[in-house]
Amino acid sequence: MEKLRRLVSQIAHTPPSERHTNLPTSQLSLIPLLSFASSLYGFAVFLRHRFYHLGLLRQSRLPVPVISVGNLTWGGNGKTPMVEFIARWLADSGISPLILTRGYAGGDEAKMLQMHLLGTSAKIGVGANRAATATSFLERYSYMDPCIGSCFKGRCSNQKMGSNLESDKIGAAILDDGMQHLSLWRDIEIVMINGMNPWGNKKLLPLGPLREPLAALCRADIVVLHHADLADNENINAIESTLKKIKESMPVFFTRMAPSYFFKVKDNSCKLPLRSVDNTVVLCVSAIGFANAFVQGIERIGALQVDRLDFSDHHLFQIKDIESIRTRLHILQAKFGSKPVVIFTEKDYYREPEILKHLDPFEVLVLCSELQIVPRKGHTEVSYQDLLRQLLEAKVSGINKP
């Protein structure tokens, strides 16, 4: 299954004009079947949207504003880091956020969010039925009535609510991976796009990486180009041009993942500076949506030599995978004459931390990074937060109208 996923992923990110030169016959033989499946998928997507439009399928609506953070393609677009960024901003503004996530593949993203947001007022609800999860949390904690939510009016930035009881009430919900989760109404739609590889071959799943046609971007209130620091200006300009053709007034912001520090797998309280891998041989191991950004980030830090071993997104590491990693480490040690260091992403660590401890005698580190807004064309972190506040204020005002 892992091998098949890699084959399909390679097809999805290879332009049609390059297929016959870059893909082997075994992969080319899969294209007719994938194309047929893609057509069926596209028809199903059309019908689903049509049913919601006609009211044959109904959306649940929460009594608090809902911010959806989603994407148009599979994996590697920075959705979860953006969810954390917004949750922290809301919590710092005195608004207790409820994060709604499906908890896919062991809940690695939910576990990471819980650790990062520890000590804040953020709450994390895990479950495929996001409306039911939200209802459960709202019944447990109650919610802040938008008509008394002066924080949405911009008057309590960086202040805590007056009482512990009020601060525990949910003031907004954040829908993680929400663009295609149509069963829950959203007030703000944020769409994350991978600036290094925005739409692959522009085909729908499974032939391509698109979960919906590009025209679906017209539903977005804000588009964020992730990995903007790793994408060249030509690609960014081309993406912006495509976005303006779809929606002329689309606000576009830019983000990056900024490496912060490492910690040891066997002692996650032991933090190491980024310079710890200077002039060392490194093996990057990951099971994330877009491993290129992770590897390039390690290369920029200053490692002497960087090798990589990629698995499909959300892959659950097993003993056979650990043996494969160990074999690659021994090969690197023999080649360069020094013991290499293996580095995992934080998401991979939280998926299954115990199994990663079985790589003795090699040192195993985890890279911790944080999402940052990249200033570009007058769009900054402050202007992004201001736009979110304005959109929330408009939604709350709409809720309060008789």
C-alpha positions in Angstrom: 0.0 0.0 0.0 2.9 2.4 0.8 4.4 1.8 -2.6 1.1 2.3 -4.4 0.6 5.6 -2.5 4.0 6.8 -3.7 3.3 5.9 -7.3 0.0 7.7 -7.3 1.5 10.7 -5.6 4.3 11.0 -8.2 1.7 10.8 -11.0 -0.4 13.5 -9.2 2.6 15.9 -9.2 3.8 15.3 -12.7 2.5 17.6 -15.4 0.8 15.7 -18.3 3.4 17.0 -20.7 6.2 15.3 -18.7 4.5 12.0 -18.0 6.1 10.0 -20.9 9.6 11.2 -20.1 9.5 11.1 -16.3 7.2 8.2 -15.4 8.0 4.5 -16.0 5.5 2.2 -17.9 4.2 0.7 -14.7 2.9 4.2 -13.6 1.7 5.2 -17.0 -0.5 2.0 -17.1 -2.3 3.3 -13.9 -3.4 6.6 -15.5 -6.5 5.4 -17.4 -7.9 3.8 -14.2 -7.0 6.9 -12.1 -8.6 9.2 -14.8 -11.9 7.2 -14.6 -11.9 7.3 -10.8 -11.1 11.1 -11.0 -14.2 11.6 -13.2 -16.4 9.8 -10.8 -14.9 11.7 -7.9 -15.6 15.0 -9.6 -19.2 14.1 -10.3 -19.7 13.1 -6.7 -18.2 16.5 -5.5 -20.5 18.4 -7.9 -23.6 16.5 -6.6 -22.6 17.0 -3.0 -22.3 20.8 -3.4 -25.5 20.9 -5.4 -27.4 19.0 -2.7 -26.2 21.5 -0.1 -27.1 24.4 -2.4 -30.7 23.1 -2.9 -31.1 22.4 0.8 -31.3 18.6 0.3 -28.4 18.4 2.7 -28.4 20.8 5.6 -25.5 22.5 7.4 -25.4 22.7 11.2 -24.8 26.2 12.6 -23.1 26.9 15.9 -24.0 29.8 18.2 -20.4 31.1 17.9 -18.4 32.2 14.9 -16.7 29.4 13.0 -13.3 29.9 11.3 -12.5 27.2 8.7 -8.9 26.5 7.8 -8.7 24.2 4.9 -7.0 23.5 1.6 -7.7 22.5 -2.0 -5.1 19.8 -2.3 -3.9 16.9 0.0 -1.3 17.5 2.7 1.6 19.9 3.3 -0.3 23.2 3.2 0.2 24.3 6.8 -3.4 23.9 7.9 -2.7 22.7 11.5 0.1 25.3 12.2 -2.4 28.0 11.0 -5.1 26.6 13.3 -2.6 26.9 16.2 -1.7 30.4 15.2 -5.4 31.5 15.1 -6.2 29.7 18.4 -3.3 31.4 20.2 -4.3 34.8 18.8 -7.9 34.3 20.0 -6.8 33.0 23.4 -4.4 36.0 23.8 -7.4 38.3 22.9 -9.5 36.8 25.7 -11.6 34.6 23.5 -11.6 30.9 24.3 -11.4 28.9 21.0 -12.7 25.4 20.4 -10.6 23.6 17.8 -12.6 20.9 15.9 -10.3 18.3 14.3 -11.1 14.8 13.0 -8.1 13.2 14.7 -7.0 11.3 11.6 -4.4 8.5 11.8 -3.8 8.3 15.6 -4.6 12.0 16.1 -1.0 13.2 15.7 -2.1 16.8 14.8 -4.5 16.9 17.8 -1.8 15.7 20.2 0.6 18.3 18.9 -2.0 21.1 19.2 -2.7 20.0 22.8 1.0 20.2 23.7 1.6 23.5 22.0 -1.6 25.2 23.4 -1.1 23.8 26.9 -1.8 26.6 29.5 -4.1 28.6 27.1 -7.9 28.7 27.1 -8.0 26.7 23.9 -10.0 23.5 23.8 -9.6 20.7 21.3 -12.5 18.5 20.2 -11.6 15.4 18.2 -14.1 13.5 16.1 -15.2 13.0 12.5 -18.6 14.5 13.2 -17.5 18.0 14.0 -21.0 19.4 14.7 -21.7 16.7 17.3 -18.2 17.3 18.9 -18.9 21.0 19.0 -22.3 20.5 20.6 -20.8 18.4 23.3 -18.2 21.0 24.2 -20.7 23.9 24.1 -22.9 22.0 26.5 -20.0 21.3 28.8 -18.4 24.8 28.8 -21.3 27.0 27.6 -20.5 29.8 25.1 -19.9 33.5 25.0 -22.9 35.3 23.5 -21.6 37.3 20.5 -23.6 40.3 21.6 -21.4 40.6 24.7 -18.3 39.5 22.9 -16.6 42.9 23.0 -13.3 41.2 22.0 -14.7 40.9 18.5 -15.0 44.6 18.5 -11.3 45.0 19.0 -11.5 46.3 22.6 -9.8 43.5 24.6 -6.7 42.6 22.6 -4.1 40.9 24.8 -6.5 41.0 27.8 -8.0 38.2 29.8 -11.7 38.0 30.4 -13.0 39.4 33.7 -13.6 36.0 35.5 -12.5 32.5 35.2 -16.1 31.4 34.4 -16.3 33.8 31.5 -12.9 32.9 30.2 -13.9 29.2 30.1 -16.8 29.9 27.8 -16.2 29.2 24.2 -16.2 32.3 22.0 -15.3 30.9 18.6 -14.7 27.6 16.8 -11.8 26.8 14.5 -12.5 24.0 12.0 -9.3 22.2 11.1 -9.3 20.8 7.5 -12.7 22.4 7.0 -13.0 23.5 3.4 -14.6 20.2 2.3 -16.5 19.7 5.6 -19.7 21.3 4.3 -22.0 19.9 7.0 -20.9 22.6 9.4 -21.5 26.3 8.6 -18.5 28.5 8.6 -18.3 32.3 8.9 -14.8 32.7 7.6 -13.1 30.5 5.1 -9.3 30.5 5.1 -7.6 28.4 2.3 -4.0 27.3 2.6 -2.0 26.8 -0.5 1.5 25.2 -0.8 3.6 27.9 -2.5 6.1 25.4 -3.7 3.6 23.0 -5.3 0.1 24.6 -5.4 -2.0 22.3 -7.6 0.2 19.5 -8.9 -1.0 18.3 -12.3 -4.3 20.3 -11.7 -6.4 17.1 -11.8 -8.9 15.9 -9.2 -8.2 12.9 -6.9 -7.0 10.3 -7.4 -5.3 11.3 -10.7 -4.2 14.6 -9.2 -4.0 16.2 -5.8 -7.1 18.5 -6.1 -9.9 17.8 -3.6 -12.1 20.3 -5.6 -11.8 22.2 -8.8 -9.8 25.4 -8.7 -13.0 27.4 -9.0 -13.8 26.4 -5.4 -11.3 29.1 -4.3 -14.1 31.6 -4.9 -15.5 30.6 -1.6 -12.4 31.7 0.3 -12.3 34.9 2.4 -8.6 34.7 2.7 -5.9 32.7 0.9 -2.5 32.0 2.5 0.5 30.9 0.5 2.5 28.6 2.8 6.3 27.9 2.4 6.5 31.3 0.8 10.2 31.6 1.9 11.0 28.5 -0.1 9.1 29.4 -3.3 10.6 31.6 -6.0 9.0 34.9 -7.0 8.0 33.5 -10.4 5.9 30.8 -8.9 4.3 33.1 -6.3 3.4 35.6 -9.0 1.9 32.8 -11.1 -0.2 31.6 -8.1 -1.4 35.2 -7.4 -2.4 35.6 -11.0 -4.5 32.5 -10.9 -6.2 33.6 -7.7 -7.1 37.0 -9.1 -8.7 35.4 -12.2 -10.9 33.3 -9.8 -11.6 36.2 -7.4 -10.2 39.6 -8.0 -10.6 40.9 -4.5 -8.9 37.9 -2.8 -6.7 38.9 0.2 -3.5 36.9 0.0 -1.0 36.4 2.8 2.3 34.5 3.0 3.6 32.2 5.7 6.6 30.0 6.5 7.6 27.4 9.0 10.5 28.8 11.1 12.7 26.2 12.8 12.9 26.9 16.5 14.9 24.1 18.3 15.4 20.4 18.5 14.5 18.0 21.4 15.6 14.5 22.1 13.2 11.7 21.5 14.3 9.9 24.7 14.0 13.1 26.7 11.6 15.7 25.2 12.5 18.1 28.0 16.0 18.3 26.6 16.0 21.2 24.1 18.9 21.7 21.8 19.7 24.8 19.6 19.5 24.6 15.9 23.3 24.8 15.6 23.5 21.3 17.2 23.5 19.8 13.8 26.1 22.1 12.3 28.7 20.0 10.2 26.9 16.7 10.9 25.5 14.1 8.7 21.7 14.1 8.9 19.0 11.7 7.9 15.6 13.4 7.6 12.7 10.9 8.2 9.1 12.1 7.7 5.6 11.0 7.0 4.1 14.3 6.2 2.2 15.9 3.3 5.2 17.8 1.8 8.6 16.5 3.0 10.6 18.8 0.6 10.0 21.8 2.9 11.2 19.8 6.0 14.4 18.7 4.2 15.2 22.1 2.8 14.7 23.6 6.2 17.3 21.2 7.7 19.7 22.0 4.8 19.4 25.7 5.5 20.2 25.2 9.2 23.8 24.1 8.3 24.1 20.3 8.3 27.1 18.9 6.5 25.2 16.3 4.5 21.4 15.7 4.4 19.8 12.5 3.3 16.1 11.7 3.4 13.6 8.9 3.8 10.0 9.7 3.0 6.8 7.9 3.9 3.2 8.7 3.0 1.4 11.3 5.0 0.2 10.1 8.5 2.1 6.8 8.0 2.3 4.8 11.3 5.9 3.7 11.8 6.4 0.0 12.5 9.4 -2.1 13.4 10.2 -2.9 9.8 10.3 0.9 9.1 12.7 1.3 12.0 14.9 -1.4 10.5 14.9 0.4 7.2 15.9 3.7 8.9 18.7 1.9 10.8 20.0 0.3 7.6 20.1 3.8 5.9 21.9 5.2 8.9 24.6 2.5 8.8 25.1 3.2 5.1 25.6 6.9 5.8 28.0 6.1 8.7 30.1 3.9 6.4 30.1 6.5 3.6 31.0 9.6 5.6 33.0 8.0 8.5 30.9 9.6 11.3 27.7 8.7 13.1 24.7 10.4 11.5 21.9 12.0 13.4 18.3 11.1 12.5 15.7 13.9 12.6 11.9 13.6 12.6 9.2 16.2 12.4 7.2 17.0 15.5 4.0 15.6 13.8 5.7 12.3 13.3 6.9 12.2 16.9 3.4 12.8 18.4 1.9 10.1 16.2 4.0 7.3 17.8 6.7 8.6 20.1 7.7 5.2 21.7 8.7 3.4 18.5 11.1 6.2 17.6 13.2 5.4 20.7 14.4 2.1 19.1 17.2 3.5 16.9 20.2 3.1 19.3 23.0 3.8 19.1 22.1 6.7 16.8 20.9 10.1 18.2 17.3 10.8 17.4 16.1 14.5 17.4 12.8 16.1 16.7 12.6 19.5 14.9 10.2 22.0 16.4 9.0 24.9 14.1 6.4 27.6 14.3 4.3 29.3 11.7 5.2 32.9 10.9 3.5 35.5 8.6 6.0 36.6 6.0 5.8 40.3 5.3 5.1 40.8 1.6 3.4 43.5 -0.4 2.2 45.3 2.7 0.6 42.2 4.2 2.0 41.5 7.7 1.1 39.6 10.8 -0.6 42.7 12.2 -2.7 43.3 9.0 -3.6 39.6 9.0 -4.9 39.8 12.5 -6.7 43.0 11.8 -8.5 41.4 8.8 -9.5 38.4 10.9 -10.9 40.8 13.5 -12.8 42.8 10.9 -14.3 39.7 9.4 -15.3 38.4 12.8 -16.8 41.8 13.8 -18.8 41.8 10.6 -20.1 38.3 11.2 -21.0 39.1 14.9 -22.8 42.2 13.7 -24.8 40.1 11.3 -25.7 37.6 14.0 -26.9 40.5 16.2 -29.2 42.0 13.6 -32.9 41.5 14.3 
